Amino acid sequence: MERPRQLIECGDFVLRRWRGQDDFAAAFTLIEESVDHLRPWELWATRHSETSTRGFLTRSASQWASGDVYNYAITQVDTLIGMCQSYRGAEPRGRRIGYWLHPAATGQGIATGATAAMVTEMFTLPEVDYLEITHDLANISSAAIPRRLGFTEVRHQQAMPPAAPAGVGIDVIWRLNRPAVITDAVRAGRPAPVVEDLRLRPGPR
């Protein structure tokens, strides 16, 4: 099984693979400073602790090795400002993408840019035919990123309980199929086109 790159440069910020427990202090601080921002939409944030952070970093290493989850820290000038990940979907040829930022890093196009970079990277993996982004129906602002990056809203479905505190328990599913230009490049052994070539143009976020 092929793996994505461990370091993805995105102009003024970088996506990098987590470094296990070496990242503990920085990861704990990032979550600690973001927890009030995350708690309405992320159930895991309600259980934030030193133990949960260490567990997350341990799982990140094993999940990367298995291909179940490719989890990246988003860094800017060597400071952690968020996380993004791609994890296996319900079908073998699909994966899902998730992301969040420190509240001080929002509104600068970083979430859109990081997601666009993840889209390009995941489509370099031969086994990935499509990507999905999911958010609660009540989280209207989350719809902006998949819409901006050319995803199509394909369905609504009942979320697995319990719902996030601010959610309504209905998931909105967005999908993007692998562009033919990437399929052709992968088959020919050429580098995948960059984000701009796919018209995945980051906008304000």
C-alpha positions in Angstrom: 0.0 0.0 0.0 1.3 3.4 -0.9 1.4 6.2 1.7 1.0 9.9 1.4 3.9 12.3 2.0 4.7 13.0 5.6 5.4 16.6 4.9 3.3 18.8 2.6 4.3 22.4 2.1 1.4 24.8 1.5 3.0 28.2 1.2 2.9 30.0 4.5 1.9 26.8 6.5 2.9 23.2 6.5 1.1 19.8 7.0 3.3 17.3 8.7 2.8 13.9 10.2 2.5 13.8 14.0 5.8 12.9 15.8 4.3 10.7 18.5 4.8 11.7 22.2 7.4 14.3 21.1 4.5 16.4 20.1 2.6 16.0 23.4 3.2 19.4 24.9 2.4 21.3 21.7 -0.6 19.2 20.9 -2.0 19.4 24.4 -1.7 23.2 24.4 -3.3 23.5 20.9 -6.3 21.5 22.0 -6.5 23.2 25.4 -6.6 26.6 23.8 -9.2 25.5 21.2 -11.5 23.4 23.3 -14.2 26.0 23.8 -14.1 26.6 20.1 -14.4 22.9 19.3 -16.8 21.6 22.0 -20.1 22.6 20.3 -19.2 20.4 17.2 -16.7 17.8 18.3 -17.7 15.3 21.0 -14.1 14.3 21.6 -13.3 17.8 22.8 -15.6 17.3 25.8 -13.3 14.6 27.0 -10.0 16.5 26.5 -7.3 15.6 29.0 -3.6 14.8 29.1 -4.5 11.1 28.8 -6.7 11.6 25.8 -4.0 13.7 24.0 -1.3 11.0 24.6 -3.8 8.4 23.4 -4.4 10.4 20.2 -0.7 10.6 19.4 -0.2 6.9 20.0 -3.2 6.0 17.8 -1.9 8.4 15.1 1.2 6.3 14.7 -0.5 3.0 14.5 -3.3 4.3 12.2 -0.8 5.8 9.8 1.0 2.4 9.6 -2.3 0.6 8.8 -3.5 3.2 6.4 -6.7 3.7 8.4 -6.0 7.4 9.2 -3.4 9.8 7.9 -3.3 12.5 10.5 -1.4 15.7 10.1 -0.5 18.7 12.3 -1.0 22.1 10.6 2.0 24.3 11.5 2.9 27.9 10.8 6.4 29.1 11.6 6.9 25.9 13.7 3.7 26.6 15.8 0.8 24.1 15.8 -2.3 25.9 14.6 -4.6 22.9 13.8 -5.1 19.4 12.6 -6.3 17.7 9.4 -6.8 14.0 8.6 -8.0 11.6 6.0 -9.6 8.3 7.1 -11.1 5.3 5.5 -14.7 5.7 4.4 -17.5 3.2 4.3 -16.4 1.8 1.0 -12.9 0.6 0.1 -12.3 3.2 -2.7 -13.4 6.2 -0.6 -11.9 8.3 2.2 -13.1 11.1 4.3 -11.4 14.4 5.3 -11.7 16.3 8.5 -10.0 19.4 9.8 -10.0 22.0 12.6 -8.0 25.1 13.5 -7.0 27.1 16.6 -9.5 30.0 16.8 -6.7 32.5 16.2 -5.9 30.8 12.9 -9.5 31.0 11.4 -10.5 33.5 8.7 -7.2 33.3 6.9 -7.9 30.7 4.2 -5.8 28.1 6.1 -8.6 25.5 6.5 -9.5 25.7 2.8 -5.9 25.6 1.8 -5.0 22.6 4.0 -8.1 20.7 2.8 -7.2 21.4 -0.8 -3.7 20.1 -0.2 -5.1 17.0 1.4 -7.4 16.4 -1.6 -4.5 16.6 -4.0 -2.4 14.3 -1.8 -5.1 11.7 -1.2 -5.8 11.4 -5.0 -2.1 10.5 -5.6 -2.9 7.2 -3.8 -4.1 4.7 -6.5 -6.7 3.1 -4.3 -8.6 6.4 -3.7 -11.5 7.0 -6.2 -13.4 9.6 -4.2 -13.2 11.8 -1.1 -16.0 13.0 1.2 -16.4 15.7 3.8 -19.1 15.4 6.5 -20.6 18.0 8.9 -23.7 18.4 11.0 -26.6 20.1 9.2 -26.5 22.9 11.8 -22.9 23.7 11.2 -23.5 26.0 8.2 -20.0 27.5 8.1 -18.5 24.0 7.5 -20.3 23.8 4.2 -18.2 26.6 2.7 -15.0 24.5 2.4 -16.4 21.5 0.3 -18.5 23.9 -1.8 -15.4 26.1 -2.5 -13.3 23.1 -3.4 -15.7 21.7 -6.0 -17.4 18.9 -3.8 -21.0 18.1 -4.5 -23.6 17.7 -1.7 -24.8 14.1 -2.3 -27.0 13.2 0.7 -28.2 13.8 4.3 -28.2 10.9 6.7 -28.9 10.3 10.4 -25.7 10.7 12.4 -24.6 8.1 14.8 -25.7 9.1 18.3 -24.9 11.0 20.4 -25.1 14.3 18.4 -22.6 17.1 19.0 -24.0 19.6 21.6 -24.8 22.2 18.9 -25.8 19.7 16.3 -29.1 18.4 15.1 -27.9 14.8 14.5 -28.2 15.0 10.7 -24.9 14.6 8.7 -24.5 16.4 5.4 -22.2 14.4 3.0 -20.2 16.1 0.3 -18.3 14.1 -2.4 -15.5 14.8 -4.9 -14.5 12.1 -7.4 -10.9 11.7 -8.6 -10.3 14.1 -11.5 -9.3 12.4 -14.7 -6.1 14.5 -14.9 -4.8 12.9 -11.7 -5.8 9.4 -12.8 -3.8 9.9 -16.0 -0.8 11.3 -14.1 -0.7 8.4 -11.6 -1.0 5.8 -14.3 1.8 7.4 -16.3 4.0 7.7 -13.2 4.0 11.5 -13.3 3.6 13.8 -10.3 0.0 14.7 -9.6 -1.1 18.2 -10.7 -0.9 20.8 -8.0 -4.0 22.2 -6.4 -4.3 25.2 -8.7 -4.3 22.9 -11.8 -7.4 21.2 -10.4 -9.2 24.5 -9.9 -9.3 23.8 -6.1 -8.7 27.5 -5.2 -8.6 28.3 -1.5 -10.8 31.2 -0.5 -11.4 33.1 2.8 -12.0 30.9 5.8 
